[in-house]
Amino acid sequence: VELLDGLCNGSSLDSVDGIAYLNEGGEYRETAGLTRVRDLETLPWPHWPEGYLEVFWAAGKSAGVLTERDMPMIISRGCPYQCTFCSSPNMWTTRYVLRDADDVIREIKTYIDRYAITSVQLYDLTAITKKRWAIDFCQRLLDEEINLNWSVPQGTRSEILDEETLSMLKKTGCHYLVYAPESGSPRMLEKIKKRVTLDGLTKS
């Protein structure tokens, strides 16, 4: 509470959105949710303190296919689906927004120049949902002659992973792609509102 009081600059904790706390009387209080940033291009790229990434690289820490210098990135916010086990609809709402592909490419090229990265790992809730964006992104990697491994270790949807999309992913160095089917039971998939079929998961 003392730390939050300092952040409030003398105002009541009730004025801080997106927090829960116990007041002086020990009563639980919860303020309104944070306003979601709608324009992702207004958000700065992550700040990596000097030597921070090197600690992880030296320890061989990675969530995907391990390479020498892996870089975590996020290219989207939210998820358009409403799986019953997931907190995303409450956290982000179901509004799914992808960053501009040009901005993602600029960030990757900056990391290549600054940190000599050897791989990009997308940590999004579901990175590959819009086919046109995925194809455009892969084409930009080819046009810019960006020769990197990249992977989707967090799990993604299967609907757009047709022959064309998978071919582009492979051509641009995506060698690790995680499906997240959650269950092999059609009845359970329906109950958790996964909105996939077993046939759809395996057709590609």
MDAnalysis code that builds the backbone (N, CA, C; Angstrom):
import MDAnalysis as mda
import numpy as np

u = mda.Universe.empty(612, n_residues=204, atom_resindex=np.repeat(np.arange(204), 3), trajectory=True)
u.add_TopologyAttr("name", ["N", "CA", "C"] * 204)
u.add_TopologyAttr("resid", np.arange(1, 205))
u.add_TopologyAttr("resname", ["VAL", "GLU", "LEU", "LEU", "ASP", "GLY", "LEU", "CYS", "ASN", "GLY", "SER", "SER", "LEU", "ASP", "SER", "VAL", "ASP", "GLY", "ILE", "ALA", "TYR", "LEU", "ASN", "GLU", "GLY", "GLY", "GLU", "TYR", "ARG", "GLU", "THR", "ALA", "GLY", "LEU", "THR", "ARG", "VAL", "ARG", "ASP", "LEU", "GLU", "THR", "LEU", "PRO", "TRP", "PRO", "HIS", "TRP", "PRO", "GLU", "GLY", "TYR", "LEU", "GLU", "VAL", "PHE", "TRP", "ALA", "ALA", "GLY", "LYS", "SER", "ALA", "GLY", "VAL", "LEU", "THR", "GLU", "ARG", "ASP", "MET", "PRO", "MET", "ILE", "ILE", "SER", "ARG", "GLY", "CYS", "PRO", "TYR", "GLN", "CYS", "THR", "PHE", "CYS", "SER", "SER", "PRO", "ASN", "MET", "TRP", "THR", "THR", "ARG", "TYR", "VAL", "LEU", "ARG", "ASP", "ALA", "ASP", "ASP", "VAL", "ILE", "ARG", "GLU", "ILE", "LYS", "THR", "TYR", "ILE", "ASP", "ARG", "TYR", "ALA", "ILE", "THR", "SER", "VAL", "GLN", "LEU", "TYR", "ASP", "LEU", "THR", "ALA", "ILE", "THR", "LYS", "LYS", "ARG", "TRP", "ALA", "ILE", "ASP", "PHE", "CYS", "GLN", "ARG", "LEU", "LEU", "ASP", "GLU", "GLU", "ILE", "ASN", "LEU", "ASN", "TRP", "SER", "VAL", "PRO", "GLN", "GLY", "THR", "ARG", "SER", "GLU", "ILE", "LEU", "ASP", "GLU", "GLU", "THR", "LEU", "SER", "MET", "LEU", "LYS", "LYS", "THR", "GLY", "CYS", "HIS", "TYR", "LEU", "VAL", "TYR", "ALA", "PRO", "GLU", "SER", "GLY", "SER", "PRO", "ARG", "MET", "LEU", "GLU", "LYS", "ILE", "LYS", "LYS", "ARG", "VAL", "THR", "LEU", "ASP", "GLY", "LEU", "THR", "LYS", "SER"])
u.atoms.positions = np.array([
    [0.833, -1.197, 0.000],
    [0.000, 0.000, 0.000],
    [0.865, 1.244, 0.000],
    [1.974, 1.227, 0.762],
    [2.850, 2.394, 0.818],
    [3.413, 2.716, -0.570],
    [3.790, 1.654, -1.298],
    [4.315, 1.860, -2.641],
    [3.252, 2.467, -3.547],
    [2.018, 1.949, -3.486],
    [0.942, 2.472, -4.317],
    [0.603, 3.900, -3.925],
    [0.647, 4.196, -2.633],
    [0.386, 5.564, -2.185],
    [1.376, 6.529, -2.820],
    [2.630, 6.082, -2.932],
    [3.633, 6.933, -3.549],
    [3.353, 7.158, -5.023],
    [2.858, 6.133, -5.692],
    [2.537, 6.261, -7.106],
    [1.324, 7.150, -7.345],
    [0.457, 7.243, -6.339],
    [-0.763, 8.036, -6.481],
    [-0.517, 9.526, -6.318],
    [0.657, 9.911, -5.853],
    [0.974, 11.325, -5.623],
    [-0.045, 11.997, -4.712],
    [-0.417, 11.301, -3.658],
    [-1.326, 11.884, -2.678],
    [-2.791, 11.641, -2.945],
    [-3.136, 11.129, -4.115],
    [-4.536, 10.844, -4.430],
    [-4.942, 9.508, -3.810],
    [-6.252, 9.259, -3.779],
    [-6.762, 8.001, -3.245],
    [-6.399, 6.843, -4.164],
    [-6.219, 5.653, -3.573],
    [-5.974, 4.462, -4.377],
    [-7.131, 4.186, -5.322],
    [-8.321, 4.648, -4.980],
    [-9.476, 4.462, -5.850],
    [-9.284, 5.122, -7.211],
    [-8.344, 6.045, -7.287],
    [-8.123, 6.758, -8.544],
    [-7.204, 5.996, -9.493],
    [-6.645, 4.874, -9.026],
    [-5.727, 4.082, -9.860],
    [-6.505, 2.923, -10.478],
    [-6.611, 2.908, -11.800],
    [-7.345, 1.843, -12.483],
    [-6.538, 0.543, -12.495],
    [-7.266, -0.567, -12.449],
    [-6.645, -1.866, -12.639],
    [-5.935, -2.443, -11.436],
    [-6.338, -2.062, -10.222],
    [-5.703, -2.633, -9.034],
    [-6.754, -3.170, -8.065],
    [-6.318, -4.034, -7.175],
    [-7.145, -4.520, -6.074],
    [-6.320, -4.388, -4.800],
    [-6.949, -4.019, -3.700],
    [-6.186, -3.784, -2.475],
    [-7.103, -3.870, -1.266],
    [-6.514, -3.921, -0.086],
    [-7.239, -3.825, 1.180],
    [-7.076, -2.418, 1.718],
    [-8.189, -1.780, 2.046],
    [-8.092, -0.426, 2.586],
    [-7.657, -0.464, 4.052],
    [-7.587, 0.688, 4.673],
    [-7.095, 0.754, 6.051],
    [-7.963, -0.053, 7.009],
    [-9.219, -0.245, 6.658],
    [-10.109, -1.039, 7.497],
    [-10.060, -2.526, 7.179],
    [-9.171, -2.911, 6.266],
    [-9.034, -4.314, 5.902],
    [-10.072, -4.793, 4.912],
    [-10.828, -3.880, 4.298],
    [-11.853, -4.250, 3.325],
    [-11.254, -4.343, 1.929],
    [-11.721, -5.336, 1.195],
    [-11.230, -5.544, -0.167],
    [-11.826, -4.511, -1.108],
    [-10.989, -3.920, -1.923],
    [-11.432, -2.935, -2.904],
    [-10.834, -3.282, -4.268],
    [-11.620, -3.080, -5.307],
    [-11.175, -3.346, -6.674],
    [-11.607, -2.182, -7.551],
    [-10.653, -1.584, -8.267],
    [-10.965, -0.429, -9.098],
    [-11.331, -0.874, -10.510],
    [-11.706, 0.084, -11.342],
    [-12.085, -0.219, -12.722],
    [-10.889, -0.762, -13.497],
    [-11.169, -1.518, -14.566],
    [-10.100, -2.080, -15.380],
    [-9.351, -1.007, -16.150],
    [-8.151, -1.362, -16.573],
    [-7.342, -0.444, -17.352],
    [-7.947, -0.233, -18.741],
    [-7.791, 0.963, -19.262],
    [-8.218, 1.242, -20.626],
    [-7.221, 0.634, -21.586],
    [-7.707, -0.152, -22.497],
    [-6.814, -0.840, -23.422],
    [-6.256, 0.105, -24.477],
    [-4.963, -0.028, -24.741],
    [-4.328, 0.752, -25.800],
    [-4.811, 0.227, -27.141],
    [-5.399, 1.067, -27.955],
    [-5.982, 0.622, -29.217],
    [-5.000, 0.699, -30.377],
    [-4.079, 1.650, -30.346],
    [-3.106, 1.805, -31.421],
    [-1.778, 1.225, -30.952],
    [-1.457, 0.013, -31.407],
    [-0.247, -0.658, -30.932],
    [1.023, 0.060, -31.355],
    [0.949, 0.849, -32.430],
    [2.146, 1.554, -32.882],
    [2.558, 2.680, -31.929],
    [1.692, 3.034, -30.976],
    [2.069, 4.046, -29.988],
    [2.897, 3.451, -28.857],
    [2.952, 2.131, -28.778],
    [3.722, 1.476, -27.721],
    [5.185, 1.357, -28.141],
    [6.105, 1.699, -27.246],
    [7.527, 1.558, -27.589],
    [7.946, 0.092, -27.610],
    [9.022, -0.195, -28.301],
    [9.597, -1.534, -28.243],
    [10.141, -1.789, -26.840],
    [10.307, -3.038, -26.457],
    [10.833, -3.330, -25.114],
    [12.222, -2.730, -24.904],
    [12.471, -2.352, -23.664],
    [13.805, -1.870, -23.288],
    [14.578, -3.028, -22.671],
    [15.700, -3.377, -23.266],
    [16.545, -4.455, -22.746],
    [17.792, -3.842, -22.118],
    [17.892, -3.854, -20.783],
    [19.075, -3.274, -20.119],
    [20.367, -3.943, -20.592],
    [21.441, -3.210, -20.509],
    [22.738, -3.724, -20.942],
    [23.074, -5.034, -20.236],
    [23.371, -6.060, -21.014],
    [23.772, -7.347, -20.463],
    [22.637, -8.256, -20.044],
    [21.378, -7.767, -20.105],
    [20.235, -8.555, -19.629],
    [20.019, -9.808, -20.475],
    [19.976, -9.634, -21.770],
    [19.716, -10.767, -22.660],
    [20.858, -11.777, -22.628],
    [22.079, -11.271, -22.471],
    [23.234, -12.167, -22.477],
    [23.178, -13.192, -21.345],
    [22.574, -12.830, -20.217],
    [22.451, -13.768, -19.099],
    [21.604, -14.974, -19.510],
    [20.490, -14.717, -20.200],
    [19.617, -15.795, -20.653],
    [20.289, -16.626, -21.739],
    [20.978, -15.965, -22.661],
    [21.646, -16.691, -23.735],
    [22.737, -17.593, -23.181],
    [23.498, -17.086, -22.225],
    [24.581, -17.876, -21.638],
    [24.047, -19.109, -20.913],
    [22.827, -18.980, -20.341],
    [22.224, -20.092, -19.595],
    [21.444, -21.040, -20.499],
    [21.347, -20.711, -21.778],
    [20.617, -21.572, -22.712],
    [19.123, -21.573, -22.478],
    [18.551, -20.425, -22.078],
    [17.121, -20.334, -21.808],
    [16.364, -20.013, -23.098],
    [15.349, -20.805, -23.390],
    [14.585, -20.609, -24.610],
    [13.261, -21.333, -24.500],
    [12.233, -20.814, -25.161],
    [10.922, -21.475, -25.145],
    [10.656, -22.231, -26.438],
    [11.479, -22.020, -27.434],
    [11.282, -22.698, -28.704],
    [12.490, -23.551, -29.036],
    [12.820, -23.627, -30.320],
    [14.026, -24.325, -30.730],
    [15.219, -23.460, -30.337],
    [16.081, -24.006, -29.497],
    [17.183, -23.230, -28.945],
    [18.219, -22.886, -30.010],
    [18.531, -21.591, -30.141],
    [19.669, -21.162, -30.945],
    [20.557, -20.320, -30.039],
    [21.580, -19.759, -30.608],
    [22.581, -19.075, -29.784],
    [22.035, -17.811, -29.118],
    [21.240, -17.025, -29.867],
    [20.787, -15.733, -29.342],
    [19.315, -15.526, -29.734],
    [18.409, -16.104, -28.941],
    [16.974, -16.039, -29.215],
    [16.375, -14.735, -28.685],
    [15.467, -14.141, -29.459],
    [14.815, -12.899, -29.057],
    [13.309, -13.099, -28.934],
    [12.729, -12.901, -27.736],
    [11.270, -12.981, -27.591],
    [10.606, -11.723, -28.142],
    [9.472, -11.907, -28.813],
    [8.727, -10.772, -29.344],
    [7.239, -11.038, -29.238],
    [6.458, -9.958, -29.271],
    [5.001, -10.037, -29.310],
    [4.519, -9.165, -30.468],
    [3.662, -9.737, -31.321],
    [3.220, -9.000, -32.512],
    [1.736, -8.667, -32.473],
    [1.030, -9.022, -31.393],
    [-0.421, -8.827, -31.366],
    [-0.898, -8.562, -29.947],
    [-2.179, -8.231, -29.854],
    [-2.847, -8.115, -28.556],
    [-4.216, -8.773, -28.679],
    [-4.592, -9.507, -27.639],
    [-5.921, -10.084, -27.594],
    [-6.038, -11.388, -28.365],
    [-7.257, -11.907, -28.387],
    [-7.573, -13.133, -29.121],
    [-9.066, -13.097, -29.442],
    [-9.451, -13.426, -30.673],
    [-10.864, -13.338, -31.054],
    [-11.710, -14.498, -30.548],
    [-11.097, -15.459, -29.882],
    [-11.828, -16.641, -29.420],
    [-12.167, -16.523, -27.934],
    [-13.020, -17.398, -27.453],
    [-13.507, -17.313, -26.070],
    [-13.436, -18.668, -25.368],
    [-12.300, -19.319, -25.444],
    [-12.123, -20.599, -24.760],
    [-12.394, -20.410, -23.264],
    [-13.136, -21.323, -22.695],
    [-13.636, -21.123, -21.330],
    [-12.538, -21.137, -20.271],
    [-11.404, -21.749, -20.568],
    [-10.326, -21.869, -19.583],
    [-9.372, -20.676, -19.592],
    [-9.549, -19.744, -20.525],
    [-8.568, -18.693, -20.761],
    [-8.999, -17.368, -20.141],
    [-8.016, -16.632, -19.603],
    [-8.293, -15.327, -18.992],
    [-8.242, -14.184, -20.005],
    [-7.859, -14.480, -21.245],
    [-7.674, -13.422, -22.238],
    [-8.917, -12.561, -22.468],
    [-10.144, -13.148, -22.582],
    [-11.311, -12.287, -22.814],
    [-11.506, -11.239, -21.715],
    [-11.171, -11.595, -20.478],
    [-11.294, -10.628, -19.386],
    [-10.134, -9.645, -19.368],
    [-8.968, -10.112, -19.775],
    [-7.789, -9.253, -19.724],
    [-7.722, -8.290, -20.903],
    [-7.911, -8.825, -22.106],
    [-7.713, -8.047, -23.320],
    [-9.005, -7.766, -24.080],
    [-10.094, -8.405, -23.698],
    [-11.335, -8.494, -24.465],
    [-11.065, -9.382, -25.689],
    [-12.053, -9.577, -26.536],
    [-11.866, -10.440, -27.701],
    [-11.474, -9.644, -28.951],
    [-11.077, -8.428, -28.760],
    [-10.600, -7.614, -29.887],
    [-9.151, -8.007, -30.196],
    [-8.950, -8.585, -31.363],
    [-7.632, -9.067, -31.771],
    [-6.999, -8.064, -32.718],
    [-5.816, -7.586, -32.371],
    [-5.147, -6.576, -33.187],
    [-3.697, -7.014, -33.431],
    [-3.291, -6.975, -34.676],
    [-1.915, -7.259, -35.049],
    [-1.147, -5.968, -35.272],
    [0.109, -5.971, -34.898],
    [0.959, -4.831, -35.190],
    [1.167, -4.714, -36.694],
    [1.521, -3.517, -37.125],
    [1.847, -3.318, -38.526],
    [3.093, -4.142, -38.863],
    [3.044, -4.893, -39.951],
    [4.166, -5.766, -40.312],
    [5.457, -4.983, -40.505],
    [5.359, -3.761, -41.021],
    [6.557, -2.946, -41.209],
    [7.243, -2.658, -39.877],
    [6.441, -2.403, -38.838],
    [7.006, -2.120, -37.524],
    [7.689, -3.357, -36.951],
    [7.079, -4.519, -37.149],
    [7.682, -5.767, -36.677],
    [9.010, -6.016, -37.390],
    [9.042, -5.802, -38.690],
    [10.268, -5.985, -39.464],
    [11.351, -5.024, -38.984],
    [10.987, -3.773, -38.733],
    [11.975, -2.796, -38.249],
    [12.551, -3.233, -36.910],
    [11.685, -3.759, -36.033],
    [12.159, -4.208, -34.731],
    [13.128, -5.381, -34.892],
    [12.793, -6.337, -35.740],
    [13.673, -7.483, -35.964],
    [15.034, -7.032, -36.506],
    [15.020, -6.133, -37.491],
    [16.272, -5.659, -38.078],
    [17.116, -4.900, -37.056],
    [16.434, -4.172, -36.167],
    [17.159, -3.461, -35.104],
    [17.852, -4.446, -34.178],
    [17.171, -5.525, -33.830],
    [17.768, -6.531, -32.945],
    [18.915, -7.272, -33.626],
    [18.802, -7.477, -34.930],
    [19.904, -8.106, -35.663],
    [21.148, -7.229, -35.596],
    [20.956, -5.931, -35.835],
    [22.082, -4.996, -35.830],
    [22.652, -4.792, -34.426],
    [21.765, -4.700, -33.424],
    [22.213, -4.341, -32.068],
    [22.689, -5.542, -31.263],
    [22.005, -6.673, -31.426],
    [22.308, -7.827, -30.574],
    [22.780, -9.058, -31.349],
    [22.839, -8.980, -32.660],
    [23.233, -10.122, -33.488],
    [22.399, -11.354, -33.161],
    [21.070, -11.173, -33.086],
    [20.190, -12.290, -32.736],
    [20.218, -13.345, -33.832],
    [19.930, -14.585, -33.435],
    [19.912, -15.695, -34.392],
    [18.517, -16.289, -34.559],
    [17.562, -15.847, -33.729],
    [16.205, -16.389, -33.807],
    [15.218, -15.414, -33.181],
    [13.986, -15.464, -33.669],
    [12.871, -14.715, -33.081],
    [11.824, -15.716, -32.624],
    [11.313, -15.531, -31.411],
    [10.267, -16.396, -30.876],
    [9.048, -15.539, -30.542],
    [7.902, -15.876, -31.138],
    [6.678, -15.103, -30.939],
    [5.916, -15.653, -29.737],
    [5.746, -14.818, -28.728],
    [5.126, -15.229, -27.472],
    [3.654, -14.824, -27.385],
    [3.025, -14.585, -28.518],
    [1.627, -14.155, -28.541],
    [0.685, -15.258, -28.077],
    [-0.512, -14.836, -27.640],
    [-1.540, -15.816, -27.305],
    [-1.853, -16.697, -28.502],
    [-1.999, -16.087, -29.649],
    [-2.197, -16.832, -30.897],
    [-1.684, -15.952, -32.031],
    [-0.479, -16.240, -32.466],
    [0.204, -15.341, -33.395],
    [-0.330, -15.434, -34.816],
    [-0.710, -16.632, -35.245],
    [-1.076, -16.827, -36.645],
    [-2.571, -17.075, -36.747],
    [-3.304, -15.988, -36.941],
    [-4.761, -16.054, -37.023],
    [-5.283, -15.453, -38.322],
    [-4.600, -14.440, -38.836],
    [-5.014, -13.788, -40.074],
    [-4.041, -14.158, -41.194],
    [-4.548, -14.869, -42.168],
    [-3.686, -15.391, -43.238],
    [-2.985, -14.276, -44.003],
    [-3.712, -13.236, -44.367],
    [-3.108, -12.180, -45.175],
    [-1.919, -11.556, -44.463],
    [-2.061, -11.343, -43.160],
    [-0.952, -10.764, -42.390],
    [0.229, -11.723, -42.378],
    [-0.024, -13.000, -42.145],
    [1.057, -13.991, -42.086],
    [1.817, -14.063, -43.402],
    [1.080, -14.076, -44.509],
    [1.725, -14.129, -45.823],
    [2.521, -12.865, -46.078],
    [1.935, -11.702, -45.773],
    [2.643, -10.429, -45.972],
    [3.909, -10.363, -45.134],
    [3.823, -10.828, -43.892],
    [4.986, -10.815, -43.000],
    [6.100, -11.698, -43.570],
    [5.746, -12.891, -44.007],
    [6.745, -13.793, -44.587],
    [7.365, -13.187, -45.843],
    [6.550, -12.549, -46.672],
    [7.069, -11.931, -47.889],
    [8.036, -10.808, -47.559],
    [7.727, -10.059, -46.507],
    [8.641, -8.980, -46.077],
    [9.970, -9.549, -45.598],
    [9.931, -10.678, -44.897],
    [11.182, -11.318, -44.468],
    [12.034, -11.691, -45.679],
    [11.373, -12.191, -46.721],
    [12.099, -12.553, -47.936],
    [12.619, -11.313, -48.658],
    [11.775, -10.295, -48.776],
    [12.170, -9.071, -49.484],
    [13.351, -8.384, -48.801],
    [13.350, -8.406, -47.474],
    [14.420, -7.752, -46.709],
    [15.633, -8.667, -46.521],
    [15.546, -9.877, -47.065],
    [16.632, -10.862, -46.963],
    [17.038, -11.093, -45.505],
    [16.020, -11.226, -44.657],
    [16.249, -11.501, -43.235],
    [16.363, -13.015, -43.067],
    [17.550, -13.461, -42.749],
    [17.834, -14.889, -42.649],
    [17.930, -15.287, -41.171],
    [16.778, -15.650, -40.610],
    [16.699, -16.005, -39.191],
    [15.852, -17.254, -39.021],
    [16.103, -17.984, -37.938],
    [15.116, -18.946, -37.483],
    [14.025, -18.175, -36.745],
    [12.790, -18.625, -36.826],
    [11.759, -18.050, -35.976],
    [10.745, -19.131, -35.646],
    [10.058, -18.954, -34.526],
    [9.176, -20.020, -34.058],
    [7.986, -19.440, -33.303],
    [6.980, -20.287, -33.127],
    [5.763, -19.925, -32.397],
    [5.590, -20.947, -31.270],
    [6.323, -20.778, -30.159],
    [6.331, -21.795, -29.105],
    [5.147, -21.750, -28.151],
    [4.344, -20.697, -28.208],
    [3.266, -20.531, -27.232],
    [1.965, -21.219, -27.646],
    [1.904, -21.672, -28.874],
    [0.663, -22.283, -29.359],
    [-0.108, -21.320, -30.244],
    [-0.707, -21.832, -31.306],
    [-1.470, -20.974, -32.199],
    [-2.625, -21.759, -32.805],
    [-3.485, -21.066, -33.507],
    [-4.646, -21.688, -34.142],
    [-4.226, -22.417, -35.419],
    [-5.117, -23.270, -35.911],
    [-4.795, -24.083, -37.088],
    [-5.564, -23.676, -38.340],
    [-6.564, -22.803, -38.204],
    [-7.499, -22.564, -39.306],
    [-6.838, -22.064, -40.584],
    [-5.828, -21.192, -40.474],
    [-5.243, -20.617, -41.687],
    [-3.987, -21.355, -42.140],
    [-3.626, -22.416, -41.439],
    [-2.382, -23.108, -41.771],
    [-2.606, -24.091, -42.926],
    [-2.878, -23.516, -44.089],
    [-3.054, -24.325, -45.291],
    [-1.701, -24.494, -45.986],
    [-1.701, -25.108, -47.148],
    [-0.447, -25.396, -47.846],
    [0.327, -24.121, -48.178],
    [-0.389, -23.077, -48.609],
    [0.294, -21.823, -48.966],
    [0.968, -21.201, -47.759],
    [0.241, -21.110, -46.649],
    [0.790, -20.473, -45.456],
    [1.954, -21.275, -44.889],
    [1.781, -22.575, -44.756],
    [2.848, -23.410, -44.209],
    [4.092, -23.375, -45.086],
    [3.891, -23.299, -46.399],
    [5.032, -23.216, -47.312],
    [5.823, -21.936, -47.072],
    [5.101, -20.814, -46.867],
    [5.781, -19.542, -46.608],
    [6.479, -19.548, -45.250],
    [5.847, -20.153, -44.261],
    [6.474, -20.235, -42.944],
    [7.799, -20.991, -43.037],
    [7.776, -22.115, -43.711],
    [8.990, -22.922, -43.841],
    [10.062, -22.181, -44.628],
    [9.652, -21.517, -45.708],
    [10.604, -20.816, -46.569],
    [11.339, -19.702, -45.819],
    [10.663, -19.102, -44.836],
    [11.263, -17.973, -44.117],
    [11.917, -18.379, -42.793],
    [12.029, -19.682, -42.533],
    [12.781, -20.114, -41.362],
    [11.970, -20.453, -40.139],
    [10.651, -20.593, -40.280],
    [9.824, -21.013, -39.142],
    [9.841, -22.534, -39.068],
    [10.613, -23.062, -38.128],
    [10.795, -24.509, -38.031],
    [10.151, -25.108, -36.783],
    [9.451, -24.277, -36.017],
    [8.854, -24.786, -34.771],
    [7.521, -24.089, -34.562],
    [6.453, -24.851, -34.673],
    [5.101, -24.297, -34.600],
    [4.272, -25.181, -33.679],
    [3.735, -24.597, -32.627],
    [3.000, -25.373, -31.625],
    [1.503, -25.209, -31.822],
    [0.808, -26.321, -31.975],
    [-0.657, -26.328, -31.929],
    [-1.101, -26.394, -30.468],
    [-2.276, -25.877, -30.203],
    [-2.830, -25.960, -28.858],
    [-4.257, -26.517, -28.934],
    [-4.414, -27.811, -29.249],
    [-5.761, -28.378, -29.404],
    [-6.501, -28.559, -28.091],
    [-5.761, -28.662, -26.979],
    [-6.296, -28.805, -25.619],
    [-6.911, -30.177, -25.340],
    [-7.584, -30.773, -26.315],
    [-8.235, -32.057, -26.059],
    [-8.425, -32.829, -27.361],
    [-8.428, -34.162, -27.254],
    [-8.729, -35.007, -28.399],
    [-10.168, -35.477, -28.411],
    [-10.966, -34.937, -27.490],
    [-12.371, -35.319, -27.388],
    [-13.257, -34.260, -28.035],
    [-14.002, -34.597, -29.085],
    [-14.909, -33.619, -29.700],
    [-15.889, -33.032, -28.693],
    [-16.379, -33.856, -27.771],
    [-17.321, -33.358, -26.763],
    [-16.662, -32.314, -25.864],
    [-15.427, -32.573, -25.450],
    [-14.732, -31.624, -24.595],
    [-14.373, -30.346, -25.349],
    [-13.981, -30.479, -26.607],
    [-13.677, -29.297, -27.411],
    [-14.893, -28.385, -27.504],
    [-16.067, -28.985, -27.622],
    [-17.298, -28.189, -27.683],
    [-17.586, -27.535, -26.337],
    [-17.366, -28.251, -25.252],
    [-17.661, -27.715, -23.925],
    [-16.762, -26.532, -23.572],
    [-15.489, -26.590, -23.998],
    [-14.576, -25.498, -23.668],
    [-14.588, -24.402, -24.733],
    [-15.479, -24.532, -25.716],
    [-15.651, -23.529, -26.764],
    [-14.355, -23.289, -27.546],
    [-13.647, -24.364, -27.827],
    [-12.382, -24.245, -28.556],
    [-12.594, -23.869, -30.015],
    [-13.730, -24.227, -30.570],
    [-14.088, -23.889, -31.943],
    [-13.102, -24.467, -32.955],
    [-12.706, -25.709, -32.722],
    [-11.913, -26.446, -33.696],
    [-12.479, -27.863, -33.794],
    [-12.156, -28.538, -34.871],
    [-12.506, -29.938, -35.031],
    [-11.217, -30.736, -35.172],
    [-11.283, -32.010, -34.844],
    [-10.109, -32.862, -34.964],
    [-9.652, -32.967, -36.418],
    [-10.612, -33.037, -37.329],
    [-10.255, -33.085, -38.750],
    [-9.555, -31.808, -39.187],
    [-10.038, -30.692, -38.673],
    [-9.428, -29.404, -39.017],
    [-8.007, -29.276, -38.495],
    [-7.731, -29.871, -37.350],
    [-6.399, -29.804, -36.756],
    [-5.378, -30.606, -37.550],
    [-5.828, -31.644, -38.217],
    [-4.884, -32.557, -38.884],
    [-4.856, -32.415, -40.393],
    [-5.715, -31.599, -40.967],
    [-5.809, -31.545, -42.430],
    [-4.550, -31.004, -43.102],
    [-3.801, -30.117, -42.384],
    [-2.616, -29.531, -42.990],
    [-1.406, -30.419, -42.841],
])
